[in-house]
Amino acid sequence: MTPTIEQLAMQVLVTAGTAKESLYRAIATAREQHQSLELSVCHDQLLAAHKVQTQMMAKIAAEDLPVTILINHAMDTLMAVQGNYELLEALGPDWH
């Protein structure tokens, strides 16, 4: 069964939220253990969220669907987490 646009949007939201949680967990762990920041789990989750976002955008285009508040929220959430990830990655070992 093909997922609905709402299901895809929720999947983007959940996966981006999980990535955000992983990002903040990585920060806490690095601080507590005085280690470098390990972002691979967050990176993998962001890749998964972007893959679903691509499916969602393809479905919107193919079926000429309206972009709803839920879809906007999903994409905004993903973009915000991606921005946080990229900032921490850019700061490198000097992040704290």
N, C-alpha and C positions, 0 to 999 in steps of 0.2 A: 504494500500500500504506500502510495506517495504521500509524504507529509504535507500538511497544509502550510500556508504561509505563516499562520500564527504559531504553529508548532516549530517551524524553523526559527522564527523570531525568538521564541522562548528558549530554544536550544542555544542560540547565540548568547542570550542573556545569562543563562545558567553557566555556560562554559566560560564566558568572560568574567562572571562573578567568581567562579572557581579559580580562574587565573589570578584575579585580584587577591583572593584569599591566599593563594600560594606565594604571591609576591610579598605580601605583608608577613607571612610566616617566614619566608626566607630572610627578610630584614631582621626580624626578631631573633631568629636563630644565629645569624651572623653577629649580631650585637652581643647576645648572651655568651656565645662561644668564642668571641673575638676572632672570627674567621672571615674569609672573603665571602662575598655574596654569591650564592648559588642560584642562578636564574633559569636553569634548564627545564624544570618542571613548569614554571610559568610560561616559558617560551613554547613548549609543546602544547600547552592548553590554548595559548593564543593562536597557534597554527590551526588547531582544531576548530576554534571559533571562527577564524577567517575562512576556513573551508566551508563551513555551514553558511556563513554570510554570502559567499560566492553562489552557493546553491539558491539561497533566498533571493538574491538579486537577479539571477537567471530566471527564476520562476516569475518574479515581478515583471521582467521584460517580456518573457514568452507569453504570459497570460494577460498582459496589460493591466496588472492589478494596481490599485491605489496604494500609496505609501502611507501607512497608518501611524498613529502615535506609538503603538507597540513596536513597529519596525524602526521608527526613528529612535526610540529609547534603546533598543537592542544595539543599533549601530553606534549610538552615542556612548553607550557603556563600553562597548568594545574599543572604541577610539580612545576613551579616557584611560582605560587600563593599558592599552598599547603605548600611550604617551608616557605613563608612569614607568613602564618597563624600559622604554627607550632612554628615558632620562637616567634611570639608575644604571643602565648598561653603559651609557656615555660617561658617567661619573667614574666608572671603574672602581678600583680599589680605594679611592679617596671619597667614597660616597658618604661616609659617616663623618 
